[in-house]
Amino acid sequence: MSVQVEPAEPIAKGILPTAKQSIGDLFKWKQRVEVTNEYGESTFVWQAPPPLRNPISLFMMLDAKAWLFFIVGLAAWTADAFDFHALSIQTVKLAKFYDRSKTDITSAITLTLLLRSIGAAIFGLFADRYGRKWPMVVNMWILGLLQVATIYSTTFGAFLAVRSLFGLFMGGVYGSAVAMALENCPTEARGLMSGILQQGYSLGYVIAACCNLGVGGATNTWKIIFWIGAGLSIGVGIVRMLFPESKQFIEARRHKKEHPELHQNDGAGAFWKECKKMLAKEWKMCIYCIILMTWFNYYSHTSQDSYTTFLLTQKEFKNGAASRGSILMKTGACVGGTIIGYLSQWVGRRRAIIGSAFMSMLLIPAWVLPQTERALSATGFFMQFFVQGAWGVIPIHLNELSPPAFRSSFPGVTYQIGNMISSPSAQIVNAVAEGTYMTNKSGNRVQAYGPVMAVATAIIALGIIITAAPGPEKRGARFELAKTAGEGGSDENLARKVSMVEGHHSISGEKGEQRNIEKV
């Protein structure tokens, strides 16, 4: 018996008509999807979202290999985040060690974020062309060595130089980790797994803050945190080396071996030719994702990078209290990212992002005004619940919007270019706060970190809402069988692969399966 479907209008042509249509679709519970039948005939229909499933049943949908890839991807992203936050949570210690202002120290964060986009492009393209495994292994090993080099940087100039190189190699981790972790997940589980995966960033922060709490507030203890980070990164690289390549590349290599006549044109030339075609076709999507990721990177870095400094400076907490507050704040991020990422599979990616950003705006006064450790820890928890709740949607949202053959480079590059544009965020907050004073509860004149963070975060959250509302959404797109970038062959072979790749959402009867199309 066939399933009745409700016809929908095609995707509008042009930027403004498409934006208007996307905003209107936010207020419709069903999703507009393109489908095709076995005869190649395409049309648009309204498709109801899948019912909200028990998370345990979603976990059980992943087989052992899928869990293996997911855990390694999560570990890589967590270690990457630990390495980054090892600096941001110790800004005060490093300022004392190098006898510099806190703004000077955060210039290292700016340099790290600036160069991440270059690393994302280089290692992302290598990962799309040659596999997820070895680019990630090299990345993680070099990151560990650069952590060691940071420890032995005796001058501030050397410190900045090492952190710049660190940013170059740090940029290559995200795209490969996300693609490896999510590309073999069943469609129904991707929202939940995306939310968990993204919180590797917050988990890295929590581990770094716990280590900072454990080593105490003495100035030279910052080096211990960097030693721990070096061990984590090198360890993840060794673990990744022991496991096989991703399923996509194993199947691609098998196909090349079985059908060499279809791959005579494969190679670097075909890869770069395909890159150019992708950019010519998808440049609007590239620009949109870069704008979205610029807002998102401002969102996280403005609300978190100076938070420990805010507790130490404006609230005059001791190192232990500031570390505990930071730990609880990012624990909220882990919980929120997982829950809202899971809910996005049901309510939609854009609705989840917009709702989270709006809730974070409402929480801003409660986030910066309290005076006690308990109150600030509680409101910090819920603030980051929604900040990173919105972030929990991003890995799968970017993967679904990406051209299927570029799911390592496209999310990684757009994410890191957004990072590059937003790189001065922590430096801006510190510079404005250090030049603006207020009287705190104890009557002391202190740097106004709270008001600066509050105003900036409100503006950024509004920017996310305005950007996400008219944007595209391809929730449920199937991409796990997509061809690798640069894989040549005849047009007939390509058409056969596209028919395999482009979706598996069955919404028709026994005759002629219709599919949700993800253009290759």
VOMAR-301844 format. One line per field, with one value per residue (C-alpha): residue number from 0; residue in one letter; x, y, z. Coordinates in Angstrom, 3 decimals. Layout:
N
nr <- [NUM ...]
rest <- [A ...]
X <- [X ...]
Y <- [Y ...]
Z <- [Z ...]
// end
This chain:
520
nr <- [0 1 2 3 4 5 6 7 8 9 10 11 12 13 14 15 16 17 18 19 20 21 22 23 24 25 26 27 28 29 30 31 32 33 34 35 36 37 38 39 40 41 42 43 44 45 46 47 48 49 50 51 52 53 54 55 56 57 58 59 60 61 62 63 64 65 66 67 68 69 70 71 72 73 74 75 76 77 78 79 80 81 82 83 84 85 86 87 88 89 90 91 92 93 94 95 96 97 98 99 100 101 102 103 104 105 106 107 108 109 110 111 112 113 114 115 116 117 118 119 120 121 122 123 124 125 126 127 128 129 130 131 132 133 134 135 136 137 138 139 140 141 142 143 144 145 146 147 148 149 150 151 152 153 154 155 156 157 158 159 160 161 162 163 164 165 166 167 168 169 170 171 172 173 174 175 176 177 178 179 180 181 182 183 184 185 186 187 188 189 190 191 192 193 194 195 196 197 198 199 200 201 202 203 204 205 206 207 208 209 210 211 212 213 214 215 216 217 218 219 220 221 222 223 224 225 226 227 228 229 230 231 232 233 234 235 236 237 238 239 240 241 242 243 244 245 246 247 248 249 250 251 252 253 254 255 256 257 258 259 260 261 262 263 264 265 266 267 268 269 270 271 272 273 274 275 276 277 278 279 280 281 282 283 284 285 286 287 288 289 290 291 292 293 294 295 296 297 298 299 300 301 302 303 304 305 306 307 308 309 310 311 312 313 314 315 316 317 318 319 320 321 322 323 324 325 326 327 328 329 330 331 332 333 334 335 336 337 338 339 340 341 342 343 344 345 346 347 348 349 350 351 352 353 354 355 356 357 358 359 360 361 362 363 364 365 366 367 368 369 370 371 372 373 374 375 376 377 378 379 380 381 382 383 384 385 386 387 388 389 390 391 392 393 394 395 396 397 398 399 400 401 402 403 404 405 406 407 408 409 410 411 412 413 414 415 416 417 418 419 420 421 422 423 424 425 426 427 428 429 430 431 432 433 434 435 436 437 438 439 440 441 442 443 444 445 446 447 448 449 450 451 452 453 454 455 456 457 458 459 460 461 462 463 464 465 466 467 468 469 470 471 472 473 474 475 476 477 478 479 480 481 482 483 484 485 486 487 488 489 490 491 492 493 494 495 496 497 498 499 500 501 502 503 504 505 506 507 508 509 510 511 512 513 514 515 516 517 518 519]
rest <- [M S V Q V E P A E P I A K G I L P T A K Q S I G D L F K W K Q R V E V T N E Y G E S T F V W Q A P P P L R N P I S L F M M L D A K A W L F F I V G L A A W T A D A F D F H A L S I Q T V K L A K F Y D R S K T D I T S A I T L T L L L R S I G A A I F G L F A D R Y G R K W P M V V N M W I L G L L Q V A T I Y S T T F G A F L A V R S L F G L F M G G V Y G S A V A M A L E N C P T E A R G L M S G I L Q Q G Y S L G Y V I A A C C N L G V G G A T N T W K I I F W I G A G L S I G V G I V R M L F P E S K Q F I E A R R H K K E H P E L H Q N D G A G A F W K E C K K M L A K E W K M C I Y C I I L M T W F N Y Y S H T S Q D S Y T T F L L T Q K E F K N G A A S R G S I L M K T G A C V G G T I I G Y L S Q W V G R R R A I I G S A F M S M L L I P A W V L P Q T E R A L S A T G F F M Q F F V Q G A W G V I P I H L N E L S P P A F R S S F P G V T Y Q I G N M I S S P S A Q I V N A V A E G T Y M T N K S G N R V Q A Y G P V M A V A T A I I A L G I I I T A A P G P E K R G A R F E L A K T A G E G G S D E N L A R K V S M V E G H H S I S G E K G E Q R N I E K V]
X <- [0.000 1.483 2.015 0.104 2.320 1.499 2.985 5.137 6.421 9.987 12.871 12.624 15.201 17.324 18.664 15.745 12.943 14.804 15.272 11.582 10.623 13.003 11.549 8.050 9.115 10.133 6.439 5.496 6.035 6.705 9.924 10.126 12.163 13.025 12.295 12.898 11.540 13.179 12.512 14.501 11.394 11.798 9.254 8.910 6.766 6.155 7.625 6.818 9.838 10.593 9.109 11.334 12.962 14.361 18.067 18.980 17.411 19.386 22.633 21.845 21.550 25.338 27.397 30.805 32.735 30.508 31.045 34.794 34.978 32.718 34.726 38.046 36.598 35.259 38.610 40.478 38.120 38.315 42.119 42.133 39.840 41.956 45.053 43.268 41.702 44.946 45.826 42.494 41.803 45.318 45.426 46.131 49.001 50.581 50.267 52.273 54.817 55.601 54.991 52.390 48.808 45.950 45.108 48.638 48.245 44.901 46.642 47.972 44.351 43.803 46.830 45.733 42.262 43.583 45.696 43.220 41.456 44.671 45.193 41.559 41.922 45.189 44.375 40.681 41.474 44.052 41.431 38.854 41.356 43.464 41.423 40.624 43.303 46.811 46.036 44.514 47.435 49.946 47.785 47.559 51.273 52.359 49.852 51.395 54.907 53.793 52.370 55.835 57.380 55.045 56.392 59.951 59.114 61.182 60.262 56.873 57.821 58.658 55.394 53.393 55.298 54.617 50.928 50.646 52.015 49.704 46.719 47.831 47.781 44.829 42.658 43.001 41.376 37.728 36.692 38.310 37.010 33.417 33.363 34.904 32.563 29.272 29.500 28.714 25.999 22.419 20.362 17.953 20.818 22.788 21.168 21.922 25.431 26.165 25.219 27.471 30.346 30.315 30.573 34.055 34.921 33.249 34.598 38.120 37.451 36.108 39.152 41.506 39.650 39.778 43.523 43.889 41.991 44.231 47.563 46.594 47.094 50.914 52.209 54.484 51.790 50.546 53.313 51.823 48.565 50.473 52.338 48.987 47.704 50.785 50.204 46.527 47.169 50.021 48.011 44.983 47.262 48.706 45.218 43.976 46.987 45.923 42.453 41.396 40.426 36.835 34.277 33.869 37.501 37.718 34.746 36.151 39.480 37.724 35.683 38.829 40.470 37.431 36.690 39.976 38.486 36.095 38.883 41.377 40.835 41.204 43.985 45.031 43.941 40.448 40.326 41.170 38.843 36.053 36.970 36.583 33.246 32.032 33.023 31.443 28.200 28.129 29.702 26.510 26.335 30.020 29.449 26.338 28.098 31.086 28.789 26.924 30.148 31.552 28.580 28.888 32.584 32.044 29.223 31.379 34.632 32.973 30.943 33.650 37.275 37.265 34.875 37.594 39.252 35.844 35.506 39.071 39.092 35.609 34.167 37.535 37.285 40.254 41.710 39.731 36.363 36.982 37.983 34.901 32.665 34.288 33.897 30.173 29.692 31.095 29.348 26.157 27.536 28.057 24.515 22.869 24.716 23.754 20.072 19.454 21.437 19.179 16.020 17.102 16.401 12.735 12.187 14.626 18.152 17.256 14.467 16.867 19.535 17.143 15.422 18.746 20.109 16.919 17.034 20.682 19.724 17.120 19.680 22.348 21.408 21.383 24.697 26.775 24.960 25.097 27.911 28.238 30.051 26.913 24.683 27.250 27.933 24.213 23.564 26.811 25.616 22.333 23.920 26.316 23.527 21.940 25.110 26.555 23.052 22.951 26.478 25.384 23.401 26.342 28.359 25.420 23.966 27.242 27.616 24.108 24.706 28.097 28.669 28.843 32.347 33.772 32.406 35.823 37.078 33.768 32.721 36.333 37.125 33.853 34.130 37.739 37.238 34.481 37.033 39.544 37.094 36.065 39.633 39.923 36.862 38.726 41.222 38.411 36.628 39.845 40.865 37.470 37.129 40.646 39.825 36.426 36.087 33.214 32.751 32.071 30.210 33.249 33.658 36.768 37.291 37.610 37.753 34.229 34.371 30.727 29.051 31.339 30.644 26.899 26.509 28.674 26.867 23.433 24.448 25.943 22.932 20.667 22.984 22.698 18.902 18.836 21.266 19.737 16.108 16.443 19.073 18.871 18.275 18.713 17.810 17.963 20.118 21.883 25.582 27.388 27.863 29.050 31.975 35.349 36.583 38.547 36.993 36.596 34.890 32.288 29.123 27.138 29.156 28.750 25.004 24.875 26.736 24.514 21.449 22.976 24.080 21.197 18.997 17.111 14.033 11.333 8.059 6.425 4.737 5.905 6.449 9.275 11.135 11.411 14.473 15.410 18.038 21.439 23.011 26.532]
Y <- [0.000 3.359 6.255 9.436 12.480 16.173 18.062 21.135 24.023 23.686 25.527 29.176 30.717 33.630 34.649 36.759 34.412 31.442 33.305 34.225 30.618 29.326 31.688 30.532 26.892 27.518 27.848 24.590 21.395 19.281 19.611 20.432 17.703 16.837 13.261 11.204 7.892 5.047 6.851 9.927 12.088 14.665 16.567 18.275 17.040 17.819 15.163 14.830 14.626 11.235 10.602 11.338 8.014 6.615 7.570 4.037 2.633 5.173 4.120 0.496 1.368 1.907 -1.230 -1.802 -0.206 2.888 3.258 2.837 5.633 7.843 7.410 8.077 11.182 12.382 11.729 13.690 16.665 16.544 16.499 19.332 21.387 20.622 21.919 25.146 25.775 24.987 28.562 30.375 29.174 30.155 33.688 35.209 32.782 33.342 37.125 36.905 34.463 36.620 39.907 40.978 42.215 39.747 41.319 40.539 36.905 36.588 37.761 34.184 32.990 35.385 34.013 30.424 31.064 33.019 30.139 27.343 27.978 27.301 24.035 23.091 23.617 21.682 18.707 18.659 18.312 15.612 13.792 13.996 12.808 10.226 9.233 10.276 8.254 9.544 13.283 12.992 10.955 13.557 16.364 14.910 14.100 17.562 19.195 17.252 18.332 21.965 21.765 20.719 23.559 26.013 24.873 25.659 29.069 31.330 34.603 36.057 36.243 32.548 31.810 33.661 31.930 28.453 29.203 30.409 27.063 25.337 27.015 25.813 22.161 22.483 23.535 20.174 18.150 19.258 18.366 14.938 14.123 15.124 13.327 10.156 10.124 10.848 9.485 5.911 6.824 5.874 8.880 8.650 8.782 11.643 14.466 12.796 11.721 15.187 16.766 14.379 14.825 18.622 18.529 17.128 20.835 21.464 18.221 19.349 22.587 20.692 18.405 21.378 23.260 20.178 19.910 23.622 23.124 20.206 21.959 25.084 28.769 29.083 30.817 28.056 25.369 26.320 24.105 20.983 21.533 21.736 18.490 16.772 18.181 16.907 13.410 13.415 14.545 12.119 9.322 9.908 9.918 6.528 5.080 6.336 4.747 1.332 1.389 1.076 3.714 4.979 2.818 5.301 5.018 1.252 0.805 3.331 1.485 -1.853 -0.469 0.888 -2.528 -4.371 -1.845 -0.177 0.809 3.191 5.022 5.825 9.556 9.496 11.538 14.948 16.651 15.214 16.154 19.826 19.938 18.680 21.243 24.040 22.671 22.411 26.011 27.305 25.535 25.880 29.323 30.725 27.825 28.370 32.045 31.300 28.642 30.929 33.731 31.308 29.894 33.388 34.184 30.815 31.191 34.671 33.124 30.505 32.443 35.609 33.730 31.359 32.369 35.221 33.605 32.368 35.792 37.371 35.276 35.983 39.708 41.171 38.710 38.377 34.588 32.452 30.003 27.083 28.852 30.197 26.730 25.118 27.736 27.105 23.341 23.606 26.112 23.711 20.738 22.569 22.878 19.107 18.402 21.081 20.199 16.555 17.186 19.911 18.090 15.099 17.211 18.798 15.489 16.065 19.834 20.653 22.037 25.720 25.702 24.146 26.783 29.721 28.544 28.006 31.418 33.122 31.382 32.385 36.025 35.804 34.339 37.042 39.165 36.091 35.042 38.075 39.822 37.297 37.580 34.137 31.108 28.961 31.403 32.117 28.409 27.665 30.455 29.674 26.080 27.108 29.808 27.342 24.735 26.886 28.329 24.884 23.511 25.557 24.342 20.725 21.000 22.324 19.155 17.378 20.610 21.390 17.784 17.819 21.140 20.014 18.648 14.911 14.323 17.179 16.363 16.689 19.847 21.764 21.678 22.086 25.035 26.922 26.347 27.511 30.530 31.568 31.011 33.174 36.063 35.831 35.288 38.663 37.915 37.130 39.905 42.424 41.412 41.698 45.000 46.660 45.222 46.294 49.826 49.942 49.943 49.401 49.149 45.604 44.440 44.853 48.483 47.885 49.343 46.341 45.670 45.338 41.858 41.041 43.979 43.623 39.889 40.466 43.109 41.214 37.907 39.520 41.033 37.751 35.631 37.996 37.691 33.892 34.080 36.494 34.318 30.904 31.884 32.478 29.769 26.326 23.033 19.468 17.471 13.749 14.011 10.740 11.055 8.035 6.306 9.378 9.001 10.327 13.629 13.187 9.802 9.813 7.449 7.588 9.606 6.376 5.180 8.520 8.425 4.926 6.084 9.119 6.885 4.903 7.925 10.294 9.425 6.510 8.113 5.873 7.755 5.748 2.376 -0.992 0.290 2.689 3.896 7.677 9.242 12.425 13.903 15.154 16.591 15.385]
Z <- [0.000 -1.032 1.339 0.554 0.122 0.060 -2.918 -2.186 -4.270 -5.623 -3.968 -4.972 -7.322 -6.149 -2.755 -1.524 -2.695 -1.191 2.110 2.210 1.525 4.222 6.836 5.912 6.216 9.840 10.684 8.937 10.891 7.808 5.810 2.101 0.345 -3.257 -4.306 -7.425 -8.642 -10.557 -13.835 -12.798 -12.354 -9.559 -7.536 -4.156 -1.266 2.394 4.643 8.339 10.667 12.174 15.627 18.617 19.414 22.640 22.771 23.837 20.682 18.632 20.318 19.475 15.773 15.615 15.052 16.642 13.778 13.773 17.526 17.043 14.491 16.579 19.783 18.037 16.354 19.706 21.388 18.712 19.002 22.832 22.829 20.284 22.538 25.623 23.829 22.916 26.320 28.127 27.198 27.599 31.165 32.260 30.867 34.293 35.013 31.608 31.965 35.198 33.736 30.692 32.520 29.952 30.047 29.727 26.357 25.152 26.182 24.360 21.172 21.097 20.902 17.987 16.119 16.773 15.390 12.405 11.110 11.796 8.468 6.523 8.364 7.788 4.030 3.716 5.911 4.994 1.286 2.043 4.131 1.332 -1.255 0.602 3.663 7.206 8.960 8.296 8.095 11.576 12.916 11.693 13.063 16.547 16.826 15.729 18.095 20.972 20.005 19.750 23.267 24.424 22.406 24.169 27.542 26.442 24.962 27.213 25.494 24.644 20.958 20.869 22.670 19.984 17.175 18.582 19.153 15.541 14.308 16.765 15.099 11.664 12.709 15.072 12.126 10.437 13.206 13.208 9.655 9.682 13.159 12.308 8.953 10.399 13.395 11.607 8.066 9.145 11.665 10.710 9.630 12.569 15.095 13.570 15.531 18.857 17.853 16.439 19.756 21.667 19.221 19.314 23.092 22.766 22.619 25.968 27.415 26.523 28.408 31.449 31.570 31.225 33.995 36.255 35.664 36.408 39.658 40.547 39.958 41.934 41.275 41.326 38.215 36.870 37.128 33.642 32.232 33.825 31.910 28.635 29.414 29.944 26.645 24.814 26.175 25.191 21.606 20.934 22.567 20.333 17.280 18.291 18.881 15.494 13.813 15.125 13.534 9.877 7.354 7.136 5.345 2.493 1.456 1.917 -0.440 -2.927 -3.087 -3.488 -6.364 -8.051 -7.776 -9.148 -11.923 -12.986 -16.340 -14.554 -12.726 -15.456 -14.932 -11.152 -9.609 -8.368 -11.585 -11.317 -7.642 -8.238 -11.230 -9.009 -6.343 -8.879 -10.050 -6.471 -5.679 -8.892 -8.062 -4.271 -3.708 -2.204 0.245 1.099 1.879 3.920 6.028 6.603 7.824 10.086 11.499 12.067 14.303 16.051 16.757 18.169 20.225 21.942 22.298 23.607 26.196 27.424 26.749 29.274 31.755 34.123 33.920 34.668 37.848 38.955 38.119 38.483 40.996 42.799 43.173 44.140 41.606 43.070 42.972 39.455 38.240 39.788 38.175 34.793 35.179 35.943 33.119 30.527 32.097 31.186 27.664 27.416 28.621 26.468 23.286 23.605 24.387 21.816 19.138 19.795 19.652 16.356 14.616 15.486 15.644 12.835 12.749 12.349 14.945 17.480 16.746 16.884 20.068 21.842 20.825 22.021 25.415 25.888 25.319 28.078 30.500 30.063 33.144 35.398 33.882 34.916 37.805 40.718 43.269 44.873 43.490 43.737 41.843 39.131 38.679 38.251 35.760 33.934 33.586 31.951 29.806 28.229 28.077 25.376 23.814 23.209 22.685 19.485 18.710 19.152 15.918 13.884 13.023 11.405 9.960 8.168 6.998 5.542 3.782 2.424 -1.077 -0.298 -1.700 0.389 3.841 5.482 3.768 3.477 7.171 8.289 6.022 6.575 10.325 10.465 8.185 10.589 13.349 11.504 11.094 14.750 15.974 17.774 19.943 23.193 22.521 21.922 25.142 27.151 25.577 26.147 29.662 30.676 29.530 31.286 35.061 37.455 41.214 42.405 45.499 47.750 46.638 44.539 41.072 38.758 35.043 33.608 32.081 32.881 31.073 28.054 27.711 28.213 25.489 23.006 23.567 23.137 19.775 18.583 19.605 17.673 14.664 14.787 14.812 11.867 9.886 10.613 9.955 6.160 5.695 4.075 5.827 4.588 7.673 6.953 3.829 3.019 2.263 3.655 0.265 -1.647 -4.006 -2.923 -4.300 -7.514 -8.307 -12.051 -14.436 -17.136 -16.926 -16.793 -13.822 -12.083 -12.659 -11.195 -8.098 -7.699 -7.791 -4.933 -2.947 -3.182 -0.286 1.129 2.702 1.314 0.963 -1.811 -2.133 -3.385 -6.927 -7.469 -4.413 -4.145 -2.581 -0.764 -3.093 -2.005 -5.192 -5.957]
// end
